[in-house]
Amino acid sequence: MQQEFAGQVDIIGVAGASDSVPHMEEFISTTGVGGFPHVQDLGNDVWARYEIRTQPRFAFIDDDGSVEITAALGESGLRERIAALAATDADAA
């Protein structure tokens, strides 16, 4: 999906403060999600801002700033949600 929607939506992985950088790097390598940026939220500021307390979670932020937080979606659910964001962005252009 990171390649499919490249240039249409921005995807960023955010690891919580409880995860170490080596653990985050191992996750990226093991899952093959190295095609988009990943950051470690050392102070849990991002997690707190979006009231995320458990993983996995997805925060979808539209161009107008509206936010939707969801739990795990599975591949098809995630693709549908990202496609909807890409379509909204295309409609605004």
C-alpha positions in Angstrom: 0.0 0.0 0.0 2.9 2.3 0.7 3.8 2.1 -3.0 0.2 2.0 -4.3 -0.7 5.3 -2.6 2.7 7.0 -2.9 2.2 10.7 -3.5 -1.5 10.5 -2.6 -1.4 10.1 1.1 1.4 10.4 3.7 2.0 7.3 5.8 4.0 7.6 9.0 4.7 4.9 11.6 4.9 6.0 15.2 6.5 3.8 17.8 5.7 4.5 21.4 8.3 5.4 24.1 8.1 1.8 25.5 9.6 0.5 22.2 13.3 0.7 21.8 14.8 2.0 18.5 16.3 -1.5 17.8 12.8 -3.1 18.3 11.3 -0.5 16.0 14.0 -1.2 13.4 13.4 -4.9 13.7 9.7 -4.4 13.2 10.3 -2.3 10.1 12.7 -4.9 8.7 10.5 -7.9 9.5 7.2 -6.4 8.2 8.7 -4.8 5.1 7.3 -1.3 5.9 10.5 0.6 5.3 9.1 2.6 2.4 7.7 5.3 4.6 9.0 7.3 7.6 9.0 5.9 11.1 9.6 7.9 14.3 9.8 7.0 17.9 7.5 9.0 20.1 9.9 9.2 23.1 7.7 11.3 25.3 4.5 9.6 24.1 3.3 13.1 22.9 1.8 11.8 19.7 0.1 8.9 21.5 -1.3 11.3 24.1 -2.5 13.8 21.6 -4.6 11.2 19.8 -5.5 9.3 23.1 -3.8 6.1 21.9 -3.2 3.6 24.7 -2.8 0.3 22.8 -1.4 -1.0 19.6 -2.1 -1.4 16.8 -4.0 1.8 16.1 -4.4 4.0 13.0 -4.9 7.7 13.0 -6.4 9.0 9.7 -6.0 12.7 9.4 -7.8 14.3 6.5 -6.7 17.5 4.7 -9.3 19.5 6.8 -7.7 18.2 10.0 -10.4 15.8 11.0 -9.1 12.8 12.8 -10.4 9.2 12.9 -8.7 6.7 15.2 -9.3 3.0 14.5 -8.0 -0.3 15.8 -6.5 -2.9 13.5 -8.3 -3.0 10.2 -6.7 -5.9 8.3 -5.2 -5.4 4.9 -8.5 -4.8 3.0 -9.9 -2.5 5.6 -6.7 -0.4 5.6 -6.6 -0.3 1.8 -10.2 0.9 1.7 -9.6 3.6 4.3 -6.4 4.9 2.6 -8.2 4.8 -0.8 -11.0 7.0 0.7 -8.4 9.5 1.9 -6.7 9.5 -1.5 -10.1 10.1 -3.2 -10.9 13.0 -0.9 -7.5 14.5 -1.7 -8.1 14.1 -5.4 -11.6 15.6 -5.1 -10.1 18.7 -3.5 -7.5 19.2 -6.3 
